[in-house]
Amino acid sequence: MKIELSFENRIILLKYKKENRKKLIFLKEYKQWFNYLLDGVEMEITEKTINDVEIVFLNGRLDAYNSNLVENKLDELIDSGKIKMVADLSGVEYISSSGLRVMLSSLKKLNKLGGTLKLSSLQPYVMEVFEIAGFTQLFQIYDSEDGAIASF
């Protein structure tokens, strides 16, 4: 069996030969992932400080490709003495187990220092992932950035 991936009009096609017959299979479920690879979408991270609370805005997919970028940024902020943080996830449309690991790791680091990481503005899919993983029991989650900041 020969398997070949080809990109045609940004649609992923899997061609394979079996018994001298060609079959073409459309892999719709992988279209978004391959478009992501083709576009080279990166996580955008911006930050601002209100009073002594650091707000970190994440925009993009928090997955295995971007989790190290986010982890490095959060570690940098923690190392600089920022112990009150809000992660605004309004721009995150997807989170993987790698993204969950980064959030949990940062929460634990901040808790050891007497601080915390609160989350705000989760998209419905991201909220569902947090619920399924049981992370809604670990994190304080707010509908808005303002609500999260006011809770400090």
TINUKOL-676922 format. One record per residue (C-alpha): residue in three letters; x, y, z; residue number from 1. Coordinates in steps of 0.1 Angstrom, whole numbers, padded with zeros to 4 digits, m for minus. Layout:
N
rest->ala&x->X&y->Y&z->Z&nr->NUM
...
This chain:
152
rest->met&x->0000&y->0000&z->0000&nr->1
rest->lys&x->0014&y->0034&z->m0010&nr->2
rest->ile&x->0002&y->0064&z->0009&nr->3
rest->glu&x->0007&y->0099&z->m0004&nr->4
rest->leu&x->m0005&y->0132&z->0010&nr->5
rest->ser&x->m0011&y->0161&z->m0013&nr->6
rest->phe&x->m0023&y->0197&z->m0008&nr->7
rest->glu&x->m0048&y->0208&z->m0034&nr->8
rest->asn&x->m0066&y->0240&z->m0029&nr->9
rest->arg&x->m0059&y->0237&z->0008&nr->10
rest->ile&x->m0079&y->0205&z->0010&nr->11
rest->ile&x->m0061&y->0175&z->0022&nr->12
rest->leu&x->m0064&y->0144&z->0001&nr->13
rest->leu&x->m0051&y->0109&z->0008&nr->14
rest->lys&x->m0044&y->0088&z->m0022&nr->15
rest->tyr&x->m0036&y->0052&z->m0019&nr->16
rest->lys&x->m0033&y->0023&z->m0043&nr->17
rest->lys&x->m0046&y->m0011&z->m0035&nr->18
rest->glu&x->m0049&y->m0039&z->m0060&nr->19
rest->asn&x->m0042&y->m0014&z->m0088&nr->20
rest->arg&x->m0072&y->0008&z->m0079&nr->21
rest->lys&x->m0069&y->0044&z->m0069&nr->22
rest->lys&x->m0092&y->0057&z->m0042&nr->23
rest->leu&x->m0095&y->0093&z->m0032&nr->24
rest->ile&x->m0105&y->0100&z->0004&nr->25
rest->phe&x->m0114&y->0135&z->0016&nr->26
rest->leu&x->m0102&y->0139&z->0052&nr->27
rest->lys&x->m0124&y->0167&z->0063&nr->28
rest->glu&x->m0116&y->0163&z->0100&nr->29
rest->tyr&x->m0079&y->0171&z->0093&nr->30
rest->lys&x->m0085&y->0201&z->0071&nr->31
rest->gln&x->m0083&y->0226&z->0100&nr->32
rest->trp&x->m0051&y->0210&z->0113&nr->33
rest->phe&x->m0034&y->0211&z->0079&nr->34
rest->asn&x->m0046&y->0246&z->0072&nr->35
rest->tyr&x->m0030&y->0256&z->0105&nr->36
rest->leu&x->0003&y->0240&z->0093&nr->37
rest->leu&x->0000&y->0258&z->0060&nr->38
rest->asp&x->m0008&y->0292&z->0075&nr->39
rest->gly&x->0019&y->0290&z->0101&nr->40
rest->val&x->m0005&y->0305&z->0127&nr->41
rest->glu&x->0013&y->0313&z->0159&nr->42
rest->met&x->0001&y->0322&z->0193&nr->43
rest->glu&x->m0001&y->0359&z->0199&nr->44
rest->ile&x->0007&y->0369&z->0235&nr->45
rest->thr&x->0002&y->0404&z->0248&nr->46
rest->glu&x->0002&y->0416&z->0283&nr->47
rest->lys&x->m0007&y->0446&z->0304&nr->48
rest->thr&x->m0007&y->0454&z->0341&nr->49
rest->ile&x->m0036&y->0469&z->0360&nr->50
rest->asn&x->m0027&y->0477&z->0396&nr->51
rest->asp&x->m0006&y->0447&z->0406&nr->52
rest->val&x->m0024&y->0422&z->0384&nr->53
rest->glu&x->m0007&y->0410&z->0352&nr->54
rest->ile&x->m0032&y->0403&z->0324&nr->55
rest->val&x->m0020&y->0380&z->0297&nr->56
rest->phe&x->m0040&y->0378&z->0265&nr->57
rest->leu&x->m0037&y->0347&z->0244&nr->58
rest->asn&x->m0048&y->0346&z->0208&nr->59
rest->gly&x->m0046&y->0314&z->0188&nr->60
rest->arg&x->m0045&y->0277&z->0193&nr->61
rest->leu&x->m0030&y->0266&z->0227&nr->62
rest->asp&x->m0017&y->0233&z->0214&nr->63
rest->ala&x->0015&y->0213&z->0213&nr->64
rest->tyr&x->0030&y->0237&z->0188&nr->65
rest->asn&x->0024&y->0268&z->0209&nr->66
rest->ser&x->0024&y->0256&z->0245&nr->67
rest->asn&x->0061&y->0261&z->0249&nr->68
rest->leu&x->0058&y->0297&z->0238&nr->69
rest->val&x->0030&y->0303&z->0263&nr->70
rest->glu&x->0049&y->0284&z->0291&nr->71
rest->asn&x->0080&y->0305&z->0285&nr->72
rest->lys&x->0061&y->0337&z->0287&nr->73
rest->leu&x->0043&y->0328&z->0319&nr->74
rest->asp&x->0075&y->0316&z->0335&nr->75
rest->glu&x->0092&y->0348&z->0325&nr->76
rest->leu&x->0065&y->0368&z->0342&nr->77
rest->ile&x->0066&y->0346&z->0373&nr->78
rest->asp&x->0104&y->0349&z->0375&nr->79
rest->ser&x->0101&y->0387&z->0373&nr->80
rest->gly&x->0079&y->0387&z->0405&nr->81
rest->lys&x->0044&y->0388&z->0390&nr->82
rest->ile&x->0023&y->0365&z->0412&nr->83
rest->lys&x->m0012&y->0378&z->0405&nr->84
rest->met&x->m0022&y->0368&z->0370&nr->85
rest->val&x->m0052&y->0367&z->0348&nr->86
rest->ala&x->m0051&y->0347&z->0315&nr->87
rest->asp&x->m0076&y->0361&z->0291&nr->88
rest->leu&x->m0085&y->0332&z->0268&nr->89
rest->ser&x->m0111&y->0350&z->0247&nr->90
rest->gly&x->m0089&y->0345&z->0216&nr->91
rest->val&x->m0082&y->0308&z->0222&nr->92
rest->glu&x->m0104&y->0287&z->0201&nr->93
rest->tyr&x->m0087&y->0254&z->0208&nr->94
rest->ile&x->m0067&y->0240&z->0238&nr->95
rest->ser&x->m0050&y->0206&z->0239&nr->96
rest->ser&x->m0036&y->0186&z->0268&nr->97
rest->ser&x->m0003&y->0204&z->0263&nr->98
rest->gly&x->m0021&y->0237&z->0268&nr->99
rest->leu&x->m0039&y->0224&z->0299&nr->100
rest->arg&x->m0005&y->0212&z->0313&nr->101
rest->val&x->0009&y->0247&z->0308&nr->102
rest->met&x->m0020&y->0263&z->0326&nr->103
rest->leu&x->m0018&y->0238&z->0355&nr->104
rest->ser&x->0020&y->0241&z->0358&nr->105
rest->ser&x->0018&y->0279&z->0360&nr->106
rest->leu&x->m0010&y->0278&z->0386&nr->107
rest->lys&x->0011&y->0255&z->0408&nr->108
rest->lys&x->0042&y->0277&z->0405&nr->109
rest->leu&x->0022&y->0308&z->0414&nr->110
rest->asn&x->0004&y->0290&z->0443&nr->111
rest->lys&x->0039&y->0281&z->0458&nr->112
rest->leu&x->0048&y->0318&z->0457&nr->113
rest->gly&x->0015&y->0329&z->0473&nr->114
rest->gly&x->m0001&y->0340&z->0441&nr->115
rest->thr&x->m0026&y->0326&z->0417&nr->116
rest->leu&x->m0036&y->0324&z->0380&nr->117
rest->lys&x->m0072&y->0332&z->0372&nr->118
rest->leu&x->m0088&y->0326&z->0338&nr->119
rest->ser&x->m0113&y->0348&z->0320&nr->120
rest->ser&x->m0134&y->0348&z->0288&nr->121
rest->leu&x->m0132&y->0312&z->0278&nr->122
rest->gln&x->m0147&y->0302&z->0245&nr->123
rest->pro&x->m0174&y->0275&z->0248&nr->124
rest->tyr&x->m0152&y->0247&z->0234&nr->125
rest->val&x->m0123&y->0257&z->0257&nr->126
rest->met&x->m0146&y->0258&z->0287&nr->127
rest->glu&x->m0159&y->0223&z->0278&nr->128
rest->val&x->m0123&y->0210&z->0277&nr->129
rest->phe&x->m0117&y->0225&z->0312&nr->130
rest->glu&x->m0149&y->0209&z->0325&nr->131
rest->ile&x->m0141&y->0175&z->0310&nr->132
rest->ala&x->m0106&y->0176&z->0324&nr->133
rest->gly&x->m0119&y->0186&z->0359&nr->134
rest->phe&x->m0099&y->0218&z->0357&nr->135
rest->thr&x->m0129&y->0239&z->0367&nr->136
rest->gln&x->m0123&y->0226&z->0402&nr->137
rest->leu&x->m0087&y->0239&z->0402&nr->138
rest->phe&x->m0091&y->0273&z->0385&nr->139
rest->gln&x->m0111&y->0304&z->0393&nr->140
rest->ile&x->m0128&y->0311&z->0360&nr->141
rest->tyr&x->m0146&y->0344&z->0352&nr->142
rest->asp&x->m0168&y->0355&z->0324&nr->143
rest->ser&x->m0148&y->0387&z->0319&nr->144
rest->glu&x->m0114&y->0401&z->0325&nr->145
rest->asp&x->m0128&y->0428&z->0347&nr->146
rest->gly&x->m0145&y->0402&z->0369&nr->147
rest->ala&x->m0112&y->0383&z->0373&nr->148
rest->ile&x->m0093&y->0415&z->0382&nr->149
rest->ala&x->m0119&y->0427&z->0407&nr->150
rest->ser&x->m0116&y->0393&z->0425&nr->151
rest->phe&x->m0081&y->0400&z->0437&nr->152
